[in-house]
Every structure is written in structure tokens, then in C-alpha cells.
């Protein structure tokens, strides 16, 4: 019986309805790498655990949105 419950839990989709459309599974993300055109990279790893949690992924989304906004504005003078 415990094995059946484990199989059901593994087959169960977790996430928001918005993620379901794109097929994104937010579980199991261990590292986020952002590579820029000039060859520089930002590498992010979760603190205190092996995978990113929902709040950390939300904060990464804010960071990426800020980067995109700055890139659209162009170089600073």
C-alpha cells in the first residue's frame, strides 16, 4: 500500500496552472546560470539545501526581470 501511495505521489503534478501550460516543473532545480554576451556568467545555487524553493525561484524571476528591464533601457551613460 505504501508503494502505491509513493507511485501516485510521483505521478502527481505539482506547480501552478501557469506552469502547466509550458510544462515547467520547478522541482529539482539545483543551479541557475545566466550567461551574458560578453562571456560573463552569474551562477546561483540554493543556500542551505540541494534544490531551490518556491520563494528563491520567485526572487530569481524578479532578478531576471530587472536584468531584462536594464537591457531594454540600454547602456548607462
SERO-4910 file (N, C-alpha, C, O; in steps of 0.05 Angstrom, whole numbers):
BEGIN
 pado doro    nc1    nc2    nc3   cac1   cac2   cac3    cc1    cc2    cc3    oc1    oc2    oc3
  Unk    A     16    -24      0      0      0      0     17     25      0     11     45    -14
  Unk    A     39     25     15     57     48     16     70     53    -11     74     76    -19
  Unk    A     76     31    -25     88     34    -52     68     46    -72     76     62    -88
  Unk    A     43     39    -70     22     51    -87     20     81    -82     17     96   -101
  Unk    A     20     88    -57     18    117    -50     43    132    -61     40    155    -70
  Unk    A     66    120    -59     90    133    -69     89    136    -99     97    157   -110
  Unk    A     79    116   -114     76    118   -143     56    140   -150     61    156   -169
  Unk    A     34    142   -135     15    163   -141     27    191   -136     21    209   -151
  Unk    A     43    193   -115     55    219   -109     76    227   -131     78    250   -137
  Unk    A     90    207   -141    109    213   -162     96    221   -188    107    237   -203
  Unk    A     73    211   -194     58    217   -219     42    243   -216     32    253   -236
  Unk    A     39    252   -192     23    276   -187     38    301   -195     61    305   -187
  Unk    A     25    319   -210     39    343   -219     37    364   -197     15    367   -185
  Unk    A     59    378   -192     59    399   -172     68    425   -185     87    425   -201
  Unk    A     55    446   -179     61    472   -191     36    489   -194     15    482   -185
  Unk    A     39    511   -208     16    529   -212      4    523   -240     17    511   -257
  Unk    A    -21    531   -244    -33    527   -270    -18    541   -293    -18    531   -316
  Unk    A     -5    563   -287     11    577   -308     35    560   -317     42    560   -340
  Unk    A     47    545   -299     69    528   -306     61    504   -321     76    493   -337
  Unk    A     36    494   -317     27    470   -330     27    474   -361     33    455   -375
  Unk    A     19    497   -370     17    502   -399     45    500   -412     47    489   -434
  Unk    A     66    510   -399     92    509   -411    108    483   -404    129    479   -415
  Unk    A     96    467   -387    110    442   -380    132    445   -360    149    427   -357
  Unk    A    134    468   -346    156    473   -328    151    458   -302    130    460   -290
  Unk    A    171    444   -293    170    431   -267    190    444   -249    214    441   -254
  Unk    A    182    460   -229    201    476   -213    216    460   -193    234    471   -180
  Unk    A    211    434   -190    225    418   -171    251    406   -183    251    399   -206
  Unk    A    271    405   -167    296    393   -176    316    413   -188    337    404   -198
  Unk    A    311    439   -186    329    459   -197    352    463   -176    347    472   -154
  Unk    A    376    456   -184    399    457   -166    417    480   -172    433    488   -155
  Unk    A    415    492   -195    433    513   -203    420    530   -225    407    519   -243
  Unk    A    424    556   -224    415    574   -245    439    589   -256    453    601   -241
  Unk    A    443    588   -282    465    601   -295    455    621   -315    439    614   -333
  Unk    A    464    646   -313    457    666   -332    483    674   -346    501    685   -333
  Unk    A    484    670   -372    508    676   -387    503    701   -404    483    702   -419
  Unk    A    520    720   -403    518    745   -417    533    744   -443    551    727   -447
  Unk    A    527    762   -462    540    763   -488    570    766   -486    585    757   -503
  Unk    A    580    780   -466    608    786   -463    623    762   -450    647    765   -445
  Unk    A    610    740   -445    623    717   -434    621    714   -404    628    693   -393
  Unk    A    613    735   -390    610    734   -361    586    717   -354    567    714   -370
  Unk    A    587    705   -330    564    689   -321    557    695   -292    575    702   -276
  Unk    A    532    693   -286    522    694   -259    513    665   -253    495    655   -267
  Unk    A    524    653   -232    516    626   -224    503    628   -196    515    639   -178
  Unk    A    479    617   -194    465    617   -168    460    589   -159    451    572   -175
  Unk    A    465    584   -134    459    558   -121    442    563    -96    446    584    -83
  Unk    A    424    545    -89    408    549    -65    425    549    -40    445    534    -38
  Unk    A    417    564    -20    431    564      5    417    545     25    393    546     28
  Unk    A    433    529     37    422    512     59    407    487     50    396    473     67
  Unk    A    405    482     24    392    458     14    402    451    -13    418    466    -25
  Unk    A    393    429    -24    403    420    -50    388    432    -74    399    434    -96
  Unk    A    363    439    -69    346    449    -91    334    477    -84    331    483    -60
  Unk    A    328    492   -104    315    518    -99    286    513    -90    272    495    -99
  Unk    A    277    530    -71    250    530    -62    234    550    -78    245    565    -95
  Unk    A    208    551    -74    190    568    -89    197    598    -85    197    613   -104
  Unk    A    203    606    -60    209    634    -55    235    643    -69    237    664    -81
  Unk    A    255    625    -68    280    631    -82    276    634   -112    288    651   -125
  Unk    A    260    616   -124    254    618   -152    239    643   -159    244    655   -180
  Unk    A    221    652   -141    207    677   -145    227    700   -145    225    718   -162
  Unk    A    246    700   -127    266    721   -125    284    721   -150    292    742   -160
  Unk    A    290    697   -161    305    696   -186    290    708   -209    301    721   -226
  Unk    A    264    704   -209    247    715   -230    248    746   -229    249    759   -249
  Unk    A    248    757   -205    250    786   -201    277    796   -211    278    816   -225
  Unk    A    298    781   -205    325    788   -214    327    788   -245    337    807   -257
  Unk    A    316    767   -258    316    765   -287    300    788   -299    307    799   -320
  Unk    A    277    794   -287    260    816   -297    275    842   -295    273    859   -313
  Unk    A    290    847   -274    306    871   -271    328    872   -291    333    894   -303
  Unk    A    341    850   -296    362    849   -317    351    856   -344    362    872   -359
  Unk    A    328    844   -351    315    849   -377    308    879   -379    311    890   -401
  Unk    A    297    891   -358    290    919   -359    315    936   -364    314    955   -380
  Unk    A    336    930   -350    361    946   -354    372    943   -382    382    962   -393
  Unk    A    370    919   -393    380    914   -420    363    929   -441    374    939   -461
  Unk    A    337    931   -436    320    946   -455    326    976   -454    323    989   -474
  Unk    A    334    986   -431    340   1014   -428    366   1022   -442    370   1045   -449
  Unk    A    383   1002   -446    408   1008   -460    431   1014   -440    427   1013   -416
  Unk    A    454   1020   -451    478   1026   -434    474   1051   -418    462   1071   -427
  Unk    A    485   1051   -394    484   1074   -376    506   1094   -384    529   1086   -390
  Unk    A    500   1119   -385    520   1139   -392    531   1153   -367    548   1170   -370
***
